[in-house]
Amino acid sequence: GGISMAVRHLDGTSPQLYISNLRDPARARLESAEKFMARELRAVYQHPNWIREMQKEGYSGTLQMLDTINNFWGWQVMDRNITRDDQWEEFHQSYIADRYNFDMRDWFEKSNPAALAQIAERMLEAIRKDYWEASEQTRRELVEVYTDIANRHDIQTDNATFKAYVAELAAGYGLNTPDTPVESQANPQPEPQQTADIVRGQQMVETPVQPMIEEILWNYAWLLIGIIAAGAIYQSWRTYRERQAFSGLKLS
């Protein structure tokens, strides 16, 4: 992808990209990138069996689907010749429109609603940047999903251009944008009055560090003095006992 973008920047034309397919060493072959991509999507990422297995993974499965869309977006940006509009539409039909009746919306809601919002955001961005010429129905479905999930789960995006684009589409469809309160504004609920209750309790007071250090040093000093004094007393007692024992031996 990077090579393709660099060549296109220099001469205005994307080169033909090839992939060395070495999955089966006995049948190694060179394939065009767009052909390899199309087969991978049909056989794996848009296949109902793969989608069903991802659903078994729960939260991890939602991230796998999100990564798939982000990777597809990356190829789209690097080389438009590799991706097609019908492949974007197939992702939409499989992950959002739930063509296989896998209760995709409910699964995303329970496992990771943010992933569904980000998938819809990525698809809408592809439409906004003219990477994907989606139908009006697809645009509406994506805007409905994104605004609904973003409103109910408080999902935000830092992409101001995208927010403006969604707001424009949502206004045309009569939908609430993520910045629009879901509750009706006709009968706003009165705000609860704030009370001036004073909360009393223990007060934290800063303790100067220097006095604490001095106190610790004095404690260690007295402990050391006590140890030395005890050692001196023990040594005196031991010397006295040795002298007594020596005197007894001498008298006998």
ZAPAMAR-875142 format. One record per residue (C-alpha): x, y, z. Coordinates in steps of 0.5 Angstrom, whole numbers, plus 500, padded with zeros to 3 digits. Each point is the difference from the previous one (the first is absolute). Layout:
N
<rec <X; Y; Z>>,
...
//
This chain:
252
<rec <500; 500; 500>>,
<rec <506; 505; 502>>,
<rec <503; 498; 493>>,
<rec <494; 501; 496>>,
<rec <499; 507; 504>>,
<rec <507; 502; 498>>,
<rec <499; 498; 493>>,
<rec <494; 504; 499>>,
<rec <502; 506; 503>>,
<rec <506; 500; 495>>,
<rec <497; 499; 494>>,
<rec <492; 500; 501>>,
<rec <499; 493; 499>>,
<rec <499; 494; 505>>,
<rec <505; 494; 498>>,
<rec <497; 493; 500>>,
<rec <501; 496; 506>>,
<rec <502; 493; 501>>,
<rec <500; 495; 506>>,
<rec <504; 494; 501>>,
<rec <495; 495; 502>>,
<rec <505; 495; 504>>,
<rec <494; 497; 504>>,
<rec <501; 493; 497>>,
<rec <508; 500; 498>>,
<rec <498; 494; 495>>,
<rec <496; 505; 496>>,
<rec <503; 507; 501>>,
<rec <497; 505; 495>>,
<rec <500; 507; 499>>,
<rec <494; 504; 500>>,
<rec <497; 507; 499>>,
<rec <499; 503; 507>>,
<rec <492; 502; 498>>,
<rec <499; 492; 498>>,
<rec <503; 498; 506>>,
<rec <496; 505; 504>>,
<rec <493; 498; 497>>,
<rec <501; 493; 502>>,
<rec <503; 501; 507>>,
<rec <493; 505; 501>>,
<rec <496; 494; 497>>,
<rec <503; 495; 504>>,
<rec <501; 503; 507>>,
<rec <498; 507; 502>>,
<rec <493; 500; 496>>,
<rec <499; 492; 501>>,
<rec <494; 499; 505>>,
<rec <504; 494; 503>>,
<rec <506; 505; 502>>,
<rec <495; 505; 503>>,
<rec <496; 495; 504>>,
<rec <507; 498; 503>>,
<rec <502; 507; 501>>,
<rec <493; 500; 504>>,
<rec <502; 495; 505>>,
<rec <506; 504; 502>>,
<rec <496; 506; 502>>,
<rec <504; 506; 502>>,
<rec <506; 497; 496>>,
<rec <496; 499; 494>>,
<rec <497; 507; 499>>,
<rec <508; 502; 500>>,
<rec <501; 495; 495>>,
<rec <495; 503; 495>>,
<rec <502; 507; 502>>,
<rec <507; 498; 498>>,
<rec <498; 497; 494>>,
<rec <496; 507; 498>>,
<rec <506; 504; 502>>,
<rec <505; 496; 495>>,
<rec <495; 500; 494>>,
<rec <500; 507; 501>>,
<rec <507; 500; 500>>,
<rec <501; 497; 494>>,
<rec <494; 505; 497>>,
<rec <504; 506; 502>>,
<rec <507; 497; 497>>,
<rec <497; 497; 493>>,
<rec <493; 501; 498>>,
<rec <501; 495; 495>>,
<rec <500; 494; 505>>,
<rec <494; 501; 503>>,
<rec <493; 501; 497>>,
<rec <493; 503; 502>>,
<rec <496; 494; 500>>,
<rec <505; 497; 505>>,
<rec <499; 506; 505>>,
<rec <492; 499; 499>>,
<rec <501; 492; 502>>,
<rec <504; 502; 506>>,
<rec <494; 505; 502>>,
<rec <495; 494; 498>>,
<rec <504; 495; 504>>,
<rec <502; 504; 506>>,
<rec <494; 505; 501>>,
<rec <494; 499; 496>>,
<rec <501; 492; 502>>,
<rec <498; 497; 494>>,
<rec <501; 493; 503>>,
<rec <496; 501; 506>>,
<rec <505; 499; 505>>,
<rec <497; 506; 505>>,
<rec <506; 504; 498>>,
<rec <497; 506; 504>>,
<rec <499; 497; 506>>,
<rec <506; 496; 500>>,
<rec <504; 507; 499>>,
<rec <496; 503; 506>>,
<rec <501; 495; 505>>,
<rec <508; 499; 498>>,
<rec <502; 507; 498>>,
<rec <496; 505; 497>>,
<rec <506; 505; 499>>,
<rec <503; 495; 495>>,
<rec <493; 500; 496>>,
<rec <500; 508; 500>>,
<rec <507; 500; 498>>,
<rec <499; 495; 494>>,
<rec <494; 505; 498>>,
<rec <504; 506; 500>>,
<rec <506; 497; 496>>,
<rec <495; 498; 495>>,
<rec <497; 507; 500>>,
<rec <507; 503; 499>>,
<rec <501; 496; 494>>,
<rec <493; 502; 497>>,
<rec <502; 508; 502>>,
<rec <507; 499; 497>>,
<rec <497; 497; 493>>,
<rec <503; 494; 501>>,
<rec <494; 496; 500>>,
<rec <494; 502; 496>>,
<rec <494; 497; 505>>,
<rec <493; 500; 498>>,
<rec <495; 505; 504>>,
<rec <497; 495; 504>>,
<rec <507; 497; 502>>,
<rec <502; 507; 502>>,
<rec <494; 501; 504>>,
<rec <501; 493; 504>>,
<rec <507; 502; 502>>,
<rec <498; 507; 503>>,
<rec <494; 497; 503>>,
<rec <505; 495; 504>>,
<rec <505; 504; 501>>,
<rec <496; 506; 503>>,
<rec <496; 495; 504>>,
<rec <506; 496; 503>>,
<rec <503; 507; 501>>,
<rec <494; 503; 504>>,
<rec <499; 494; 504>>,
<rec <507; 498; 502>>,
<rec <503; 507; 500>>,
<rec <505; 499; 495>>,
<rec <504; 506; 498>>,
<rec <505; 501; 494>>,
<rec <505; 505; 499>>,
<rec <499; 500; 493>>,
<rec <497; 507; 499>>,
<rec <499; 500; 493>>,
<rec <496; 493; 500>>,
<rec <496; 502; 506>>,
<rec <498; 506; 495>>,
<rec <498; 495; 495>>,
<rec <496; 496; 504>>,
<rec <496; 505; 503>>,
<rec <499; 503; 493>>,
<rec <497; 493; 498>>,
<rec <497; 499; 506>>,
<rec <496; 506; 499>>,
<rec <498; 498; 493>>,
<rec <497; 494; 503>>,
<rec <497; 503; 506>>,
<rec <505; 496; 505>>,
<rec <503; 502; 507>>,
<rec <507; 502; 499>>,
<rec <505; 497; 506>>,
<rec <500; 507; 502>>,
<rec <492; 501; 501>>,
<rec <497; 498; 506>>,
<rec <496; 493; 499>>,
<rec <494; 503; 504>>,
<rec <495; 505; 498>>,
<rec <501; 507; 501>>,
<rec <493; 502; 500>>,
<rec <499; 498; 507>>,
<rec <507; 501; 503>>,
<rec <500; 497; 507>>,
<rec <502; 506; 506>>,
<rec <507; 499; 502>>,
<rec <500; 498; 508>>,
<rec <502; 506; 504>>,
<rec <507; 500; 503>>,
<rec <500; 500; 508>>,
<rec <505; 503; 504>>,
<rec <501; 494; 505>>,
<rec <507; 501; 503>>,
<rec <503; 493; 501>>,
<rec <505; 500; 506>>,
<rec <505; 494; 502>>,
<rec <507; 499; 501>>,
<rec <505; 506; 497>>,
<rec <506; 498; 497>>,
<rec <506; 504; 503>>,
<rec <507; 500; 497>>,
<rec <505; 498; 504>>,
<rec <507; 503; 500>>,
<rec <505; 495; 497>>,
<rec <506; 503; 504>>,
<rec <497; 499; 507>>,
<rec <499; 493; 498>>,
<rec <507; 499; 498>>,
<rec <503; 503; 506>>,
<rec <495; 495; 504>>,
<rec <502; 494; 497>>,
<rec <508; 502; 500>>,
<rec <499; 501; 508>>,
<rec <496; 493; 501>>,
<rec <506; 497; 496>>,
<rec <505; 503; 504>>,
<rec <497; 498; 507>>,
<rec <499; 493; 497>>,
<rec <508; 500; 499>>,
<rec <501; 503; 507>>,
<rec <496; 495; 503>>,
<rec <504; 494; 496>>,
<rec <507; 503; 502>>,
<rec <498; 501; 507>>,
<rec <497; 492; 500>>,
<rec <506; 498; 497>>,
<rec <505; 503; 505>>,
<rec <496; 498; 506>>,
<rec <500; 493; 497>>,
<rec <507; 500; 499>>,
<rec <502; 503; 507>>,
<rec <495; 494; 503>>,
<rec <504; 495; 496>>,
<rec <507; 503; 502>>,
<rec <498; 499; 507>>,
<rec <497; 493; 500>>,
<rec <507; 498; 496>>,
<rec <504; 503; 506>>,
<rec <496; 497; 505>>,
<rec <501; 493; 497>>,
<rec <507; 501; 499>>,
<rec <501; 502; 508>>,
<rec <496; 494; 502>>,
<rec <505; 496; 496>>,
<rec <506; 503; 503>>,
<rec <497; 499; 507>>,
<rec <499; 493; 499>>,
//
